[in-house]
Amino acid sequence: MYIRQTSGFPPFQQGGLDSLCGLYSIVNAERFINRSSDENVQQLFNGIVHYLARKRLLAKLLIGGVIHTQMLLILDRVVGRERIPNVQIPWRGVPNPDLTTFWKSMQNFLDGTPGRAIILGINGFHDHWTVIETITNRSIHLYDSSLIKRLPRSSCTTVYATWKRKHLLLPAQTYFLSNN
């Protein structure tokens, strides 16, 4: 039996003209994992914006989006171990697994344990960062800044996007996050 875990909070949404889905995925993952208040989430968002401004990256990321190396820096230097003590990138530096192997690794990580989420990089139909709430054998359920609710497995791939498999999941740009 499938029971969908929810945080009880709606996800924050990114604006229609910015490319800040990476930042929102970090903020939404932290909110989902820790059930953070609006005030705490605002402080985290402000901290990320100030960090990017000091590094002279804000305009670049606002327009072009966050890349993998910048995501790592933000998670390490701004979010830190206090908010999300355990950040894993299990597929970093590993050749792309087949969809079944990757899917099962995400299911095994989430496995219903509270305080866990996955930040997923996707291409194809969407060039986007999002947060996985839960994953079943048939679909990924999202806690997303653009209000994308789910990705059906039949529309996903780890190899290359096609008309039928339009969601290219990026294993090397997938972060397994937990507060334990």
C-alpha positions in Angstrom: 0.0 0.0 0.0 1.3 3.4 -0.9 1.0 6.3 1.6 2.1 9.7 0.4 4.1 11.6 2.9 3.5 15.4 2.8 4.9 18.2 4.9 1.6 20.1 5.2 3.3 23.1 3.7 2.8 24.2 0.0 6.1 24.4 -1.9 7.5 27.9 -2.6 7.2 28.8 -6.3 9.8 30.4 -8.5 8.9 33.3 -10.7 8.0 32.8 -14.3 11.0 34.7 -15.7 13.8 33.6 -13.5 16.0 30.5 -13.6 16.1 29.9 -9.8 14.7 26.4 -9.7 18.0 25.2 -8.3 17.7 27.6 -5.4 14.1 26.8 -4.8 14.9 23.1 -4.9 17.4 23.6 -2.1 14.9 25.8 -0.1 12.0 23.3 -0.7 14.2 20.3 0.2 15.3 21.9 3.4 11.6 22.9 4.2 10.4 19.4 3.4 13.1 17.6 5.4 13.0 19.8 8.5 9.4 21.2 8.3 10.9 24.6 8.5 8.8 27.7 9.2 8.3 30.4 6.6 10.7 32.6 8.6 13.5 30.0 8.6 13.1 29.3 4.9 13.2 33.0 4.2 16.5 33.3 6.2 17.9 30.4 4.2 16.9 32.0 0.9 18.3 35.3 1.9 21.6 33.7 2.9 21.8 32.0 -0.5 21.1 35.2 -2.3 23.7 37.1 -0.2 26.3 34.4 -0.8 25.7 34.5 -4.6 25.9 38.3 -4.6 29.3 38.2 -2.7 30.6 35.7 -5.2 29.3 37.8 -8.1 27.1 34.9 -9.3 23.7 36.2 -8.7 22.9 37.8 -12.1 24.4 34.8 -13.9 22.3 32.3 -11.9 19.2 34.4 -12.1 19.4 34.3 -15.9 21.1 31.0 -16.7 20.3 28.8 -13.7 22.4 26.8 -11.2 24.8 24.2 -12.5 26.0 21.1 -10.6 29.2 22.7 -9.2 27.3 25.7 -7.9 24.7 23.5 -6.3 27.5 21.8 -4.4 28.9 25.1 -3.2 25.6 26.4 -2.0 24.7 23.2 -0.2 28.1 23.1 1.5 28.8 26.8 2.2 25.3 28.2 2.8 22.9 25.4 3.8 25.6 23.5 5.8 25.5 20.5 8.1 23.3 22.3 10.6 20.3 22.3 8.3 20.9 19.2 6.2 23.6 17.1 7.9 23.7 14.3 5.3 24.2 15.1 1.6 25.1 12.2 -0.7 25.6 12.2 -4.5 25.7 8.4 -5.0 25.9 8.6 -8.8 28.5 11.3 -9.1 31.4 10.1 -11.3 29.5 6.9 -12.2 28.3 6.1 -15.7 24.6 6.6 -16.1 22.7 3.6 -14.7 19.7 2.2 -16.5 16.4 3.6 -15.4 15.5 0.6 -13.2 18.7 0.7 -11.3 18.5 4.5 -10.7 14.8 4.3 -9.8 15.4 1.6 -7.3 18.2 3.5 -5.6 15.9 6.5 -5.2 13.1 4.3 -3.8 15.5 2.6 -1.4 16.8 5.9 -0.1 13.4 7.4 0.5 11.8 4.2 1.7 9.2 6.1 3.8 11.8 7.3 6.3 10.9 10.9 7.5 13.5 13.6 7.1 14.6 12.6 3.7 14.3 14.1 0.2 16.0 14.0 -3.1 17.0 17.0 -5.3 16.8 15.8 -8.9 18.2 17.4 -12.0 16.2 16.8 -15.1 16.5 17.7 -18.8 14.4 17.0 -21.9 10.9 18.5 -21.6 12.0 20.4 -18.5 15.5 21.8 -17.8 14.9 21.9 -14.1 15.9 21.1 -10.6 13.1 19.7 -8.4 12.5 17.9 -5.1 11.3 14.3 -4.9 8.8 13.7 -2.1 8.1 10.1 -2.8 8.6 7.6 -5.5 6.5 4.6 -6.4 7.0 1.9 -9.0 5.0 4.0 -11.5 5.8 7.6 -10.8 7.9 10.2 -9.0 5.9 12.7 -6.8 7.4 16.1 -6.6 7.5 19.0 -4.1 8.2 21.5 -6.9 8.7 25.2 -7.3 6.9 25.2 -10.7 4.1 23.1 -9.4 5.0 20.0 -11.4 3.2 17.3 -9.4 4.6 14.0 -10.8 6.7 12.4 -13.4 5.3 9.1 -14.8 8.0 6.4 -15.0 6.8 5.6 -18.6 7.9 9.2 -19.6 11.4 9.0 -17.9 14.8 7.9 -19.1 18.5 8.1 -18.0 19.9 7.9 -21.5 18.4 10.5 -23.8 15.1 12.2 -24.2 12.7 11.1 -26.9 9.1 12.0 -27.8 7.8 9.2 -25.5 10.5 9.4 -22.8 10.7 13.2 -22.5 12.0 13.4 -19.0 15.8 12.8 -18.9 16.7 12.1 -15.3 20.3 13.1 -14.4 21.7 10.6 -11.9 25.1 12.4 -11.5 23.1 15.6 -10.6 20.9 13.9 -8.0 21.3 14.7 -4.3 20.1 12.4 -1.6 19.5 14.6 1.5 18.6 13.7 5.0 18.5 15.2 8.5 19.9 12.1 10.1 
